[in-house]
Amino acid sequence: MKRLLLHACCAPDATVPLEDLEAEGYAVTLYWYGANIHPQGEEVKRREAMLRLAGGRTVITGDESVAAWMEAASPLASEPEGGRRCGLCFRRQLEGAARAAKEEGIGLLCTTLTISPHKKADFINTIGSEAAEKYGLKWLDRVFRKKGGFQRSVALSRELELYRQSYCGCVFSLRRGEIND
């Protein structure tokens, strides 16, 4: 089995990618990044859902602090959802995942972010490819929302009784009431 590190933004979005990748024969290690999720209680709910979905699979937790994320993202607080702040957030998450993959000796990297119909898959895959290249890894370019992937994730989340959030996670989208899967 080929080892793969899967950056998982949340448990619901990880359902289909995890199922599909394992069906393809990948040995998946999950990567959780929670520095961008606010408030802290929300991060805890999402992390616990991820750990429940993981079962016995390995989950690596990112080590970036909330303070570091806030310092980087605050200058972009007024950006709209999908703007430069989101690009910064995706880059920080995927570079953290790439560093973790390199440290673990896992040469292949992918993300669950492309399951969302609210996110630009080409943009995410470009950032992921750049992060992988920076750390000497290969990027598995996927758009998991294809072929009903997003709808399957909603159904699987319901079936598994996973906590499903109503916003992306960042304090800026929460404050403005922007909802992004």
N, C-alpha and C positions, 0 to 999 in steps of 0.2 A: 504494500500500500504506500502510495506517495503521501508524505506529510504536507499539510496545508494549515496555515494560520488564518483563521477567519475573524476579521474585525466584525464584531457584532454590536450594533448600535443599541439594540434592545431585544428582548426575548421574542416578541411577536414577529419582528422582522427577521429574526434568525431561524424561524421554524422551517421555512421552505428551503433556504440556502443550505442549512444543515442536512436536511433530508435528501436534497438533490445531490449534494457533494458526496455524502457518504454512499449513496446509491451508485455513484460513479467510481467508487473505490478509494476515495481520499480518506486518510486518517486525519480528522479535523481537531485542531486545538483552537479554542475560542479565546478571543481577546476582548476584554471589557474596559472601556474608557468612560469614567463618570465625572471628570472634572467640569464638564460643560453642563451638567444637569443640576437644575435648581428647582425648588429648595432642596436641602439635604434629605428631607423625608422622601421626596420624589426619587432621588438617586437611590436610596435604600430600597424602595419598592421595586425599582427597575432592576437593580443588581440582584435582589433576591429572586425575582422572576427568571433572570438569566441563569442563575445557579440551579434553580429548579429544572429549567429546560435542559441544562447541561447534563444532568444526571451524573454519571461517573466520568464524563469527559473533563479533560483539563481546561481550566479557565485561568488565563493570565490577566491580572488586573493592571491597568496602566498606572504609572507612578506620578503623573503630573498633578500638581496641587490645584485646587480651585482658585487660589490666589493667583497663580501663574496664568491660568486660563483667563481669569477676569482682567488681569493686566493687559494681556494680548488683545482681548476682544472688546474691551471698553471703548477704545477710540473708534470702534465701528458700531457703537450702540444704536445709532440712528439709521443704520442700513436696513433696507427692507428684507423680509424673509427671502432667501434665495440670493442675496447680494454678497458683497465682499466678506461680511462677517461669517456667513455660512462656508464660504470657500476657505477662510482661515481655520474654522472649526474642523472641516473635513481634513484639511492638511495636517493639523495637529494630531487628530485621531489616527490617521493613516500612517503618519511618520512614527507615532508611538507604537503602532502595531508592527511596522517594519523593523524598528529597533528590537522589539521583543522577539520577533521571528528570527532575526540575526543572532540574538543572544541564545535562543533555544536550538539553533542549528536547523531551522525550518526554512527551506529555500523558496517556498511558494506562498503568496499572499493574495487575499481576496477580501471583499467587504459585503455586508448585507445592505448597505445604504441604497443600492440600486433596486431594491424591491419597492420602494416608495414611488407612487405616481407623482409625488410633489417635488421630487428631486431630479436634477439633470444627470442622467446616467453617464453620458459622454464626459461631462465635466468631472464627475466622481472618478470614473475609470482613468482619466488623464492624471488626476492628482495621485491616485493609487499607483499607477505605473511609474510616475516620477519618484514617489516615496520608495517603491520597491527597487528601482534602479539605484537610487542614492545609497541603499544598503546592500547592493549586490544580490538582490533577489529577483525572482520572476513574479510578474503580476498575472493573475488569472482574471481576464476581462470578462465580466458577466453582467447581464441585465436580468435580475431575478424576477422582475415584475412581468416579463414576457410569459405568454402561454398561461395567463390567469394566475401568475405567481402571487400577486398581491391579494387577490380574492382567496386563494388557497391559504395564505398566511392568516387572514382574518378568521377563516373557518377553523384552522388548526389552533389558533390562539383561544378561540371560544371552546373548542373541544378539550384542550389541555387546561382550561381555566387560568390562562396567563393574564397577568395585569397588563392592560393595554392603555397607554397614555393618550392624552388628547392634544399634546403639543410637542415640539421637537425636543424640548428640554432646557433650552437656554433661558436665562432670566429675562433677556431682552424681548424675546417673542412672548413670553408669559406676561410680562408687564403691559405689552401692547394688545394682549388678547388675541394674538395671531395664533391660529391653530394650524399645525403642520404635521399631519399623521402622527 
